[in-house]
Amino acid sequence: MSTTDRVAVVVVHGIADQRPGQTVREVARLLCQGGDGAPPYVQGEMHEVLVPVEKLAPGGGSPQEPSPPAQPTGEARKPEAARLRPGTPSGFYQAQQPASAGVESQEPKRRAPQPQDLGVALNDYLLGRLVLPEGDALYESTRVTLRRRADERSLDLYEMYWADLSRLGTGGLRALSSLYQLFFHLSTLAADVVDQVALSAHGGRAWRVLQRLHAWMAWLMKGPTALLQLAMLLMVVFGAAALVAPELRGQLIAAAFGLGSLVLVALSALAWLRGAPGPARWAKLLLLLAVALVSLATAVFVLSAEHWVPRLYFGASALAVALLGWYLVERYSGATLGVRLLGHLVVLASAVMLCVYGKLLLPSVSTQGEWMITASLNAGEWLLAAVLLVWAVFVAVQVAALSLGWWLGRGCDRAARASLHTARLALIGSSGLFAVLSLVLWSVISFVAGAAVPKDLLYQPIVFRGTYRSVEIFLEDRVQTLGGFFTPLVLAFGLIVAAILLVLLPSLMEEISPTTNVDAKGVRKVATEWAQRLGNWLGKGGRLLGTAFKSLVPLGALAGSVFYLAFVLRQFAFTMGVGGDLVAWLAGLLEAFEGETLIAAGKWLAGGALTIAALGSRFTQTFGRLRVAIDAVLDIDNYFGDPPNRQPPRARIYSRYASLLAYLRDSRYARIVIIAHSQGTVISADLLRYLHAQGRLQGIVGALPVALVTVGSPLRDLYAERFPLLYRWMGSREAGFADAAPAAADLGATEWVNACRSGDYVGRFLWTPDKDAARFGVAGVGPDGRVEAQRAGDRTEFCLGAGGHTHYFSNDAVALAVEIERVVAGAGAQPAAVSSPPVRR
């Protein structure tokens, strides 16, 4: 190894390492720690490096070329138009179809790619969608420079940070909001997977029906269901406004309208300065000034006419709710296409209902609070009824989709069946989680609202039957009635969560208190035995869960759908007075599940949610570590996501990654070593393979050899298992390590080293088959300084011992440090014979 050899190490973090600079520091510390001896690297320095980022163009383009402009006609517009309409296939599916008849295009018509090319096609599509944001034009990377004690050679470690392009935020609030992203997006992921299966199967009428069913379910989840619940939350805001002290209401109205007049005057000045000359400019100016004048006049009038304050306060609260709803719908429509018009209609209808019921109730109410709370409850009842009906439509479509998907899957190959199973799990998980969290949310709101409203406020429902002595009793009854559906649903979820926790609990304990597998004397014997037991427990438990989920979850979803339809039938049959003996029988069956379960859950969750939010960073540092499983699902969703703002996270990450590699090429290094953890391994392998398959890798890295070191990689256990149509290139490992695929050369790399821990529930082995009884042995370092690992061709794999998905770069990862040093030194790949398994100690 020459002292002039300069090696660049690119460190790519995973799902559990989202703080800038954290992972590159951990790798640097691992390389510097020398155990009882002197550290091999000394006197490190840290710098911030600015890397210009240019869009990585799809296909045969170069990352240094400017982004091609969007085409106004033809195929380039088809994905946009398709995504604007509810119930249509994904933009990726549309982009793979031939151009529509009668549409002229200068490009040749594209055909659906072969199944093994779907991964490359998806990368091309997402890169073609990307409009690089201005903020991405410059990437600030952390560079850690270490000096090697033995030969004075410098080693530069660069961070490839991508979490800011995928997900942001930490702490308790982020943990809670992450759950809601799951049920808003997983149904879309399910629809996208069905589109991929349809492409692989070359379509057909039945496949098109299945695609439509999944697309409509995704839209129903993100559209009517979400928007109606938003409107119900607005009714809560309106009702809360009634709790303001009477003496403050007039002052509050005057202040709000006075401030509004100032804002409108400022907007009118801005409109005049920025508007184009013409009648439209004058019309906009005069309109804004007129509204500002009315607002100011209202503020003055409120201060001088106290007897008008109740009506003005009611109207101002309704207006405030409508404006808040308009703002939220606009923000939401920026992330979800096809919901803006419906959202504004729902908000407008809710505001109109408030005003209508306010006028109808005015002669019969005695206080402002009674007036506003009753009007909000009246409107809320209609919104709740609409939510129940939309969910009934959703579950009916779900039954049809699950049945048709099972029937179509019988004639497909293994990869297509596995993909359909992934779509089913994503759909059922999304809808089930949505139902549970929505019910818990409203149980919390009902508990808080029931305690806040006056105890003597009577309420007569207008949609649901009954007469109640107080609003609190009415809210409790609504929650208790919903408990007829909630209790069995929670029971099913409880059993699933209990089974998952039973399998994962030892690994989760490793996240909190990691095992030390290697000490100063070498591999600990007790650690070897524990690593074997932990690995076997997780492997067997995971297989049992997979088998159970494949059959029981779809059947449970079908049963739950029928159960919910019966619940809705009972609700509206009683309201309309129809149904006879059938409804009476359903009522008796469902009442067996009704009780205080959901009410109690609301009381506990009201305090629990506030506690988690208050803990903030402390939550992240302790139990927040157990959020890794949620993070993994969110990373998958974002990695495949195609947001309407034309900023796919995958395309942004690829552009930054490719620009960093190009920067290293121009910095005259001898070679590049990529060290990636978790989701970072998927990003690195996908990008390298994509560029290599298109013959573009050399144009980015030049003549520099690239070696890849991965730890905790979900490529095999998660991506190849759950998305096999996109990851056919992963091949099989059933024939044994020596014949397993893929090779490093398939990615354009000179060598690929993979390490894992036996309790890693995200990803473990890439090439070692499950039938290898010695796979969980703790890799030690032999007397010759070589790591005791399995090697074949340009591939190396070993287990670091017991552990979860984090702590890969802790002090006991001695074998990983030695292997990284070997790859950095430029040692060639080992002979094609597989070595003996790691020695038991």
Secondary structure, DSSP 8 states (H G I E B T S, - for coil): --TT--EEEEEE--TT--STTHHHHHHHHHHH--TTS--SEEEEEEEEEEEE-----STT--TTS------SSGGGGHHHHHHHSTT---HHHHHTS---TT---SS-------GGGHHHHHHHHHHHH----GGGGEEEEEEEEEEETTT--EEEEEEE--HHHH----SHHHHHHHHHHHHHHHHHHHHHHHHHHHHHTT--HHHHHHHHHHHHHHHHIIIIIHHHHHHHHHHHHHHHHTTS-HHHHHHHHHHHHHHHHHHHHHHHHHHHHHS-SSHHHHHHHHHHHHHHHHHHHHHHHHHH-GGGHHHHHHHHHHHHHHHHHHHHHHHHHTTSTT-HHHHHHHHHHHHHHHHHHHHHHGGG--SHHHHHHHHHHHHHHHHHHHHHHHHHHHHHHHHHHHHHHHHHHTTS-HHHHHHHHHHHHHHHHHHHHHHHHHHHHHHHHHHHHHHHS-TT--B--SSS---BSSHHHHHHHHHHHHHHHHHHHHHHHHHHHHHHHHHHHHHHHHHHS----EETTEE-HHHHHHHHHHHHHHHHHHHHHHHHHHHHHHHHHHHHHHHHHHHHHHHHHHHHT--HHHHHHHHHHHHTT-SSHHHHHHHHHHHHHHHHHHHTHHHHHTGGGGGHHHHHHHHHHHHH---TTS--HHHHHHHHHHHHHHHHHHTT-SEEEEEEETHHHHHHHHHHHHHHHTT-HHHHHTT--EEEEEES--IIIIIIHH-TTT-GGG---TT-GGG-S--GGGGT-SEEEEEE-TT-SS---SSS-TT-TTTT-B--B-TTS-B--EEETTEEEEE--S--SS-TTSTT-HHHHHHHHHHHHT-----SS--------
